[in-house]
Amino acid sequence: MLSVAIVGPGLVGDALIKMITNYASLANAKSLPICVRGVINSKKMLVASSPEELVSSNYKQLLDSDRAEPADISQFIDNLKKVTQPSQTVIVDCTSNENIANSYALWLEQGFNVTTPNKKAFSGPLSYYNQLRALQANTSPILLHEATVGAGLPVLSTLSNLVASGDHIKKIEGILSGTLSFLFAEFSSGSTTGPSFSDTVKVAKANGFTEPDPRDDLNGMDVARKATILARLSGANIEISDLKLQNIVPEPLLQLETSDEFMNQLPEFDAHFAELNAKALANNAVLRYVASLDFENKSYSVELKEFPKSHPFSGLSAGDNIISFTTEYFPNPLTIMGAGAGAQVTSYGIFCDILKIAENSRN
């Protein structure tokens, strides 16, 4: 049986625990059993004494009970070792915490498998990324991170298969942010009569599509992290600083202290965004915020670009992701598209990684 230990059971972690609980009733679970064995949040932690103890209906209550201990990630790992073998355990990091990401190497060295949607380890310093790759190559534990790009879409697994087959990756281009996908599909939809940019951001924020401070989406850093992950997996040893990154937050709004101040002043720049949209329309095009990785010319960018209305990126449903791989085997780009954000699809991406680890552990 593969034991799962979840670090940071927020929206994604909760959806994952439900998925694992539901999986237990499937026929496949008899030959490939998986259970939740431990949960740790910022305050409390609990490692179950039996495989059946932690399920979606009770884990929150147990984590709030007297049985739970104060959160301590090192002690949590030690507690796991007392009830399960590291080789039969996968630690799932559902946080976006850099300190947690910096623990992956230690966990792998101790024999634990790891999977995560946390982009920090794979887009941070190249030296740490290479250390993790070396550990994967030289030790038996598995480190997977499908959900770091495209959530539940099979983006990284497809790219890994292309690279492993000996294909030559020439170019990758994609709309990799669900938030920015929504914003520009709504704002730049092929007319000048749509909502203003500030109103579009306001609607997105009200619906929970943005970070609490939308500048954390508009600065492009999330897309840059995903682009760095794709570039490295394709064989380009780049740092995130090697990307040409366009921050679309108007410069006077960068230093505002609060999100409310930003939202209140953003309408002052609606004319700027309207002008960009009008220029695109004059070229029979729309605006999309994309990552472009041109490996032939060693040109890597994350920026707002114009695309003809006939281009696949232009007709993408608001909020979806799309990514195209132009390769030696696929001169006409291989394209993947669909929902690329949200707790449900992200937990699906993680669970697919867990299933791969379970298969490997069984074999």
C-alpha positions as CSV (number, residue, x, y, z in Angstrom):
1,M,0.0,0.0,0.0
2,L,1.3,3.5,-0.9
3,S,0.9,6.0,1.9
4,V,0.3,9.6,1.1
5,A,1.4,12.5,3.4
6,I,-0.1,15.9,2.6
7,V,1.7,19.1,3.5
8,G,-0.7,22.0,3.4
9,P,-4.2,20.7,3.1
10,G,-5.9,23.8,1.7
11,L,-8.3,23.7,-1.3
12,V,-6.0,21.5,-3.4
13,G,-5.1,19.2,-0.5
14,D,-8.8,18.9,0.5
15,A,-9.8,18.0,-3.1
16,L,-6.9,15.4,-3.2
17,I,-8.0,13.7,0.0
18,K,-11.5,13.4,-1.4
19,M,-10.1,11.9,-4.5
20,I,-8.0,9.4,-2.6
21,T,-11.0,8.5,-0.4
22,N,-13.2,8.0,-3.5
23,Y,-10.5,6.0,-5.2
24,A,-10.6,3.4,-2.4
25,S,-14.0,2.1,-3.6
26,L,-12.8,1.5,-7.1
27,A,-11.8,-1.9,-8.4
28,N,-8.3,-0.6,-9.3
29,A,-7.7,0.1,-5.6
30,K,-7.6,-3.6,-4.7
31,S,-4.4,-4.1,-6.8
32,L,-3.0,-0.6,-6.3
33,P,-4.1,0.5,-2.7
34,I,-3.4,4.1,-1.7
35,C,-4.2,5.7,1.7
36,V,-3.7,9.1,3.4
37,R,-1.4,8.5,6.3
38,G,-0.5,12.0,7.4
39,V,-1.6,15.6,7.2
40,I,0.2,18.8,8.4
41,N,-0.9,22.4,8.1
42,S,0.7,25.5,9.5
43,K,-0.6,24.8,13.1
44,K,-1.3,21.1,13.6
45,M,-0.1,17.7,12.3
46,L,-1.3,14.1,12.5
47,V,0.1,10.8,11.4
48,A,-2.5,8.0,11.4
49,S,-1.8,4.8,13.2
50,S,-3.7,2.8,10.6
51,P,-4.2,3.1,6.8
52,E,-8.0,3.5,7.0
53,E,-8.0,6.3,9.7
54,L,-7.7,9.5,7.6
55,V,-10.4,10.0,5.1
56,S,-12.2,13.1,3.6
57,S,-15.0,13.0,6.1
58,N,-12.9,13.1,9.3
59,Y,-9.4,14.5,8.7
60,K,-10.3,18.1,9.5
61,Q,-11.9,17.0,12.8
62,L,-8.9,14.8,13.7
63,L,-6.5,17.6,12.9
64,D,-8.4,19.8,15.3
65,S,-8.6,17.2,18.0
66,D,-6.3,16.5,21.0
67,R,-4.7,13.7,19.0
68,A,-3.0,16.2,16.7
69,E,0.4,17.6,17.6
70,P,1.8,21.1,17.0
71,A,3.1,21.4,13.5
72,D,6.8,20.6,13.0
73,I,7.8,19.4,9.6
74,S,10.9,17.5,10.8
75,Q,8.9,15.7,13.5
76,F,6.2,15.0,10.9
77,I,8.7,13.2,8.7
78,D,10.1,11.2,11.7
79,N,6.5,10.2,12.7
80,L,5.9,8.9,9.2
81,K,9.0,6.7,9.4
82,K,7.5,5.0,12.5
83,V,4.4,3.8,10.6
84,T,5.4,3.3,7.0
85,Q,8.5,2.7,4.8
86,P,9.8,5.9,3.0
87,S,9.9,3.9,-0.3
88,Q,6.2,3.2,0.1
89,T,5.3,6.8,0.9
90,V,4.8,9.9,-1.2
91,I,5.0,13.3,0.4
92,V,2.7,15.8,-1.4
93,D,3.6,19.4,-1.0
94,C,0.4,21.4,-1.6
95,T,1.9,24.7,-0.4
96,S,3.7,27.4,-2.4
97,N,6.2,27.7,0.4
98,E,9.9,28.0,-0.7
99,N,11.2,26.5,2.6
100,I,9.1,23.4,2.1
101,A,10.4,23.2,-1.5
102,N,13.9,23.4,-0.2
103,S,13.2,20.2,1.8
104,Y,12.7,18.0,-1.3
105,A,16.4,17.0,-1.6
106,L,16.5,15.8,2.1
107,W,13.2,13.9,1.7
108,L,14.5,12.1,-1.4
109,E,17.8,11.3,0.3
110,Q,15.8,9.7,3.1
111,G,14.0,7.5,0.6
112,F,10.6,9.3,0.3
113,N,8.8,9.9,-3.0
114,V,7.6,13.5,-3.6
115,T,5.0,15.1,-5.8
116,T,3.8,18.7,-5.8
117,P,2.1,21.6,-7.6
118,N,4.6,23.9,-6.0
119,K,6.7,25.6,-8.7
120,K,9.5,27.0,-6.4
121,A,11.9,24.1,-6.6
122,F,11.7,23.7,-10.3
123,S,11.9,27.4,-11.3
124,G,14.3,28.6,-8.6
125,P,18.1,28.4,-8.6
126,L,19.4,26.1,-11.4
127,S,21.9,24.6,-8.9
128,Y,19.1,23.2,-6.7
129,Y,17.1,22.0,-9.7
130,N,20.1,20.1,-11.0
131,Q,20.6,18.7,-7.5
132,L,17.1,17.3,-7.5
133,R,17.5,15.9,-11.0
134,A,20.7,14.2,-9.9
135,L,19.0,12.7,-6.9
136,Q,16.2,11.3,-9.2
137,A,18.8,9.8,-11.5
138,N,20.9,8.2,-8.8
139,T,18.4,7.1,-6.2
140,S,15.2,5.1,-6.3
141,P,12.7,7.6,-4.9
142,I,10.6,9.5,-7.5
143,L,10.0,13.2,-7.8
144,L,7.1,14.3,-10.0
145,H,5.5,17.7,-10.6
146,E,3.0,17.4,-13.4
147,A,0.6,19.9,-11.7
148,T,3.2,22.7,-11.7
149,V,2.3,23.6,-15.4
150,G,-1.3,23.3,-16.6
151,A,-2.7,21.8,-13.4
152,G,-4.3,18.5,-14.5
153,L,-3.4,18.8,-18.2
154,P,-0.8,16.3,-19.4
155,V,1.7,19.0,-20.3
156,L,4.9,17.9,-18.5
157,S,4.3,14.2,-19.2
158,T,3.9,14.9,-22.9
159,L,7.0,17.0,-23.0
160,S,9.0,14.4,-21.1
161,N,7.9,11.7,-23.6
162,L,8.9,13.9,-26.5
163,V,12.4,14.5,-25.0
164,A,12.8,10.8,-24.0
165,S,11.9,9.7,-27.5
166,G,14.8,11.8,-28.9
167,D,12.6,14.4,-30.5
168,H,14.1,17.9,-30.9
169,I,12.0,20.6,-29.2
170,K,12.1,23.7,-31.4
171,K,9.5,26.0,-29.8
172,I,7.0,26.0,-27.0
173,E,4.3,28.6,-26.8
174,G,1.4,28.8,-24.4
175,I,-1.2,30.7,-22.4
176,L,-0.2,29.3,-19.0
177,S,-2.2,31.4,-16.5
178,G,-5.9,30.8,-16.0
179,T,-6.2,34.3,-14.6
180,L,-4.6,36.1,-17.5
181,S,-6.4,33.8,-19.9
182,F,-9.7,34.9,-18.4
183,L,-8.7,38.6,-18.4
184,F,-7.7,38.9,-22.0
185,A,-10.3,36.6,-23.4
186,E,-12.9,38.9,-21.8
187,F,-11.2,42.2,-22.4
188,S,-9.7,41.6,-25.9
189,S,-12.4,39.6,-27.5
190,G,-12.3,41.1,-31.0
191,S,-14.2,44.4,-30.4
192,T,-13.8,47.7,-28.7
193,T,-17.2,47.6,-27.1
194,G,-16.4,45.2,-24.3
195,P,-15.7,45.9,-20.7
196,S,-12.8,48.1,-19.6
197,F,-9.6,46.5,-18.4
198,S,-10.2,47.6,-14.8
199,D,-13.8,46.2,-14.9
200,T,-12.5,42.9,-16.2
201,V,-10.0,42.7,-13.4
202,K,-12.7,43.6,-10.9
203,V,-15.0,40.8,-12.1
204,A,-12.1,38.3,-12.0
205,K,-11.2,39.3,-8.5
206,A,-14.8,39.1,-7.3
207,N,-15.1,35.6,-8.7
208,G,-11.9,34.4,-7.0
209,F,-10.0,34.1,-10.3
210,T,-7.1,36.3,-9.2
211,E,-4.7,36.3,-6.3
212,P,-5.9,38.5,-3.3
213,D,-3.7,41.2,-4.9
214,P,-4.2,41.0,-8.7
215,R,-0.7,42.4,-9.2
216,D,0.6,39.0,-8.3
217,D,-1.0,37.7,-11.5
218,L,-0.4,40.8,-13.7
219,N,3.3,40.8,-12.9
220,G,3.7,37.6,-15.0
221,M,5.9,35.9,-12.4
222,D,3.6,32.8,-12.2
223,V,3.9,32.4,-16.0
224,A,7.6,33.0,-15.9
225,R,8.0,30.1,-13.3
226,K,6.0,27.8,-15.6
227,A,8.0,28.8,-18.6
228,T,11.3,28.2,-16.8
229,I,10.1,24.7,-15.8
230,L,9.2,23.9,-19.5
231,A,12.5,25.3,-20.7
232,R,14.6,23.2,-18.3
233,L,12.7,20.0,-19.0
234,S,13.4,20.7,-22.7
235,G,17.1,20.8,-22.0
236,A,17.7,24.6,-21.7
237,N,19.7,25.3,-18.5
238,I,18.2,28.7,-17.9
239,E,17.5,30.8,-14.8
240,I,14.2,32.6,-14.5
241,S,16.1,35.9,-15.0
242,D,17.0,34.8,-18.5
243,L,13.4,35.3,-19.6
244,K,12.3,38.6,-21.1
245,L,9.4,39.3,-18.6
246,Q,6.8,41.9,-19.2
247,N,5.0,43.1,-16.0
248,I,1.7,44.6,-17.2
249,V,1.0,46.4,-13.9
250,P,1.2,50.1,-14.8
251,E,4.5,51.4,-13.2
252,P,2.8,54.1,-11.0
253,L,0.8,51.3,-9.4
254,L,3.6,49.0,-8.5
255,Q,4.5,50.6,-5.2
256,L,1.0,51.0,-3.8
257,E,0.8,49.3,-0.4
258,T,-2.6,47.6,-0.7
259,S,-4.7,45.7,-3.2
260,D,-7.6,48.1,-2.6
261,E,-5.4,51.1,-3.6
262,F,-4.4,49.3,-6.7
263,M,-8.0,48.5,-7.7
264,N,-9.1,52.0,-7.0
265,Q,-6.4,53.5,-9.2
266,L,-6.4,51.0,-12.0
267,P,-9.3,52.7,-13.9
268,E,-6.9,55.6,-14.5
269,F,-5.0,53.3,-16.9
270,D,-8.0,52.0,-18.9
271,A,-7.1,54.2,-21.8
272,H,-3.7,52.6,-22.0
273,F,-5.1,49.1,-22.3
274,A,-7.9,50.3,-24.6
275,E,-5.2,51.7,-26.9
276,L,-3.4,48.4,-27.0
277,N,-6.6,46.6,-27.8
278,A,-7.5,49.0,-30.6
279,K,-4.0,48.5,-32.1
280,A,-4.5,44.8,-32.1
281,L,-8.0,45.1,-33.7
282,A,-6.5,47.3,-36.4
283,N,-4.3,44.3,-37.3
284,N,-7.4,41.9,-37.1
285,A,-5.8,40.5,-33.9
286,V,-6.4,40.1,-30.2
287,L,-4.2,40.4,-27.1
288,R,-3.0,37.3,-25.3
289,Y,-0.4,37.0,-22.5
290,V,1.9,34.2,-23.5
291,A,5.1,32.4,-22.7
292,S,7.3,31.8,-25.8
293,L,10.4,29.6,-25.7
294,D,12.3,29.6,-29.0
295,F,15.1,27.1,-28.5
296,E,16.5,27.5,-32.1
297,N,17.2,31.2,-31.4
298,K,17.6,30.9,-27.6
299,S,14.9,33.5,-27.2
300,Y,12.7,33.2,-24.1
301,S,9.9,35.6,-23.3
302,V,6.8,36.1,-21.2
303,E,4.8,39.0,-22.6
304,L,1.6,40.4,-24.0
305,K,1.4,39.7,-27.7
306,E,-1.0,40.1,-30.6
307,F,-2.4,37.0,-32.3
308,P,-4.6,36.8,-35.4
309,K,-8.2,36.1,-34.7
310,S,-7.8,32.8,-36.6
311,H,-5.0,31.6,-34.3
312,P,-5.9,28.8,-31.8
313,F,-4.8,31.1,-28.9
314,S,-7.4,33.7,-29.9
315,G,-10.4,31.5,-29.6
316,L,-9.4,29.9,-26.2
317,S,-12.2,29.8,-23.7
318,A,-11.8,32.3,-20.9
319,G,-9.8,30.8,-18.1
320,D,-8.4,27.8,-20.0
321,N,-4.8,27.0,-20.8
322,I,-3.3,26.1,-24.1
323,I,0.2,25.0,-25.0
324,S,1.8,24.1,-28.4
325,F,5.0,22.1,-29.0
326,T,6.8,22.6,-32.3
327,T,9.3,19.8,-32.7
328,E,11.1,17.8,-35.3
329,Y,8.4,15.1,-35.1
330,F,5.6,17.6,-34.9
331,P,6.3,20.5,-37.3
332,N,2.6,21.2,-37.1
333,P,2.4,22.0,-33.4
334,L,1.2,19.4,-31.0
335,T,-1.4,21.3,-28.9
336,I,-2.9,20.6,-25.5
337,M,-5.7,22.7,-24.2
338,G,-8.3,22.7,-21.4
339,A,-8.9,23.8,-17.8
340,G,-5.5,24.7,-16.3
341,A,-6.4,26.0,-12.9
342,G,-8.6,25.2,-9.9
343,A,-8.4,22.8,-7.0
344,Q,-10.2,19.9,-8.7
345,V,-8.0,19.7,-11.9
346,T,-4.8,20.5,-9.9
347,S,-5.6,17.6,-7.5
348,Y,-6.2,15.4,-10.5
349,G,-2.7,16.2,-11.8
350,I,-1.2,15.3,-8.4
351,F,-3.2,12.1,-8.2
352,C,-2.0,11.0,-11.6
353,D,1.6,11.4,-10.3
354,I,0.6,9.4,-7.2
355,L,-0.7,6.6,-9.3
356,K,2.6,6.5,-11.3
357,I,4.5,6.3,-8.0
358,A,2.1,3.5,-6.7
359,E,2.7,1.5,-9.9
360,N,6.5,1.9,-9.5
361,S,6.4,0.9,-5.9
362,R,4.4,-2.2,-6.7
363,N,6.9,-3.2,-9.4
